[in-house]
Structures are given as C-alpha cells and as structure tokens.
Amino acid sequence: MTTKIAQLRDCASAQDWRGALRIAARFPSLGEHKAEIVRAHEAYSNPGFYRQIGRDPDELIAAGVAALKARYRLA
C-alpha cells in the first residue's frame, strides 16, 4: 500500500498535475498554499464556473501547480 504523498509525488514526476492536485486538495493541512491548490483542483473540475466569474482557469491551475511544487518541493 502506498501513501498519499507517494502517490502525489508519482503523479508529479509523471507531470500529471490534475491527479496531483486531486490528491493534494483533500489533504487537511496545506498551510499557506491551501487556497491555490484547492482552487486549481476546482478549476480543473469546473472551468466554466471560473470563466463565468471572470477568472481564467488556466491561470488558476498554473498558480495551483506552483503552490504544489513549493509546498512539497517538487520539480
């Protein structure tokens, strides 16, 4: 059985950011990066909503990936 953090790192090494964000968005403690990671996961799930409120889903996803990299020291 692999841990969630190991699964997250596997997704990140495979450049599967959608999968990595899906896993990380459910973590209880993300610190200062929580909002960006959760919002990026939601932007993947429902990009139309974010377009309706005037936010670019691609920018939100990029910010979430950057936060994920910073939080878990990913390449």
Secondary structure as a PSIPRED ss2 file (coil, helix, strand):
# PSIPRED VFORMAT (PSIPRED V4.0)

   1 M C   1.000  0.000  0.000
   2 T C   1.000  0.000  0.000
   3 T C   1.000  0.000  0.000
   4 K H   0.000  1.000  0.000
   5 I H   0.000  1.000  0.000
   6 A H   0.000  1.000  0.000
   7 Q H   0.000  1.000  0.000
   8 L H   0.000  1.000  0.000
   9 R H   0.000  1.000  0.000
  10 D H   0.000  1.000  0.000
  11 C H   0.000  1.000  0.000
  12 A H   0.000  1.000  0.000
  13 S H   0.000  1.000  0.000
  14 A C   1.000  0.000  0.000
  15 Q C   1.000  0.000  0.000
  16 D C   1.000  0.000  0.000
  17 W H   0.000  1.000  0.000
  18 R H   0.000  1.000  0.000
  19 G H   0.000  1.000  0.000
  20 A H   0.000  1.000  0.000
  21 L H   0.000  1.000  0.000
  22 R H   0.000  1.000  0.000
  23 I H   0.000  1.000  0.000
  24 A H   0.000  1.000  0.000
  25 A C   1.000  0.000  0.000
  26 R C   1.000  0.000  0.000
  27 F C   1.000  0.000  0.000
  28 P C   1.000  0.000  0.000
  29 S C   1.000  0.000  0.000
  30 L C   1.000  0.000  0.000
  31 G H   0.000  1.000  0.000
  32 E H   0.000  1.000  0.000
  33 H H   0.000  1.000  0.000
  34 K H   0.000  1.000  0.000
  35 A H   0.000  1.000  0.000
  36 E H   0.000  1.000  0.000
  37 I H   0.000  1.000  0.000
  38 V H   0.000  1.000  0.000
  39 R H   0.000  1.000  0.000
  40 A H   0.000  1.000  0.000
  41 H H   0.000  1.000  0.000
  42 E H   0.000  1.000  0.000
  43 A H   0.000  1.000  0.000
  44 Y H   0.000  1.000  0.000
  45 S H   0.000  1.000  0.000
  46 N C   1.000  0.000  0.000
  47 P H   0.000  1.000  0.000
  48 G H   0.000  1.000  0.000
  49 F H   0.000  1.000  0.000
  50 Y H   0.000  1.000  0.000
  51 R H   0.000  1.000  0.000
  52 Q H   0.000  1.000  0.000
  53 I C   1.000  0.000  0.000
  54 G C   1.000  0.000  0.000
  55 R C   1.000  0.000  0.000
  56 D C   1.000  0.000  0.000
  57 P H   0.000  1.000  0.000
  58 D H   0.000  1.000  0.000
  59 E H   0.000  1.000  0.000
  60 L H   0.000  1.000  0.000
  61 I H   0.000  1.000  0.000
  62 A H   0.000  1.000  0.000
  63 A H   0.000  1.000  0.000
  64 G H   0.000  1.000  0.000
  65 V H   0.000  1.000  0.000
  66 A H   0.000  1.000  0.000
  67 A H   0.000  1.000  0.000
  68 L H   0.000  1.000  0.000
  69 K H   0.000  1.000  0.000
  70 A H   0.000  1.000  0.000
  71 R H   0.000  1.000  0.000
  72 Y H   0.000  1.000  0.000
  73 R C   1.000  0.000  0.000
  74 L C   1.000  0.000  0.000
  75 A C   1.000  0.000  0.000
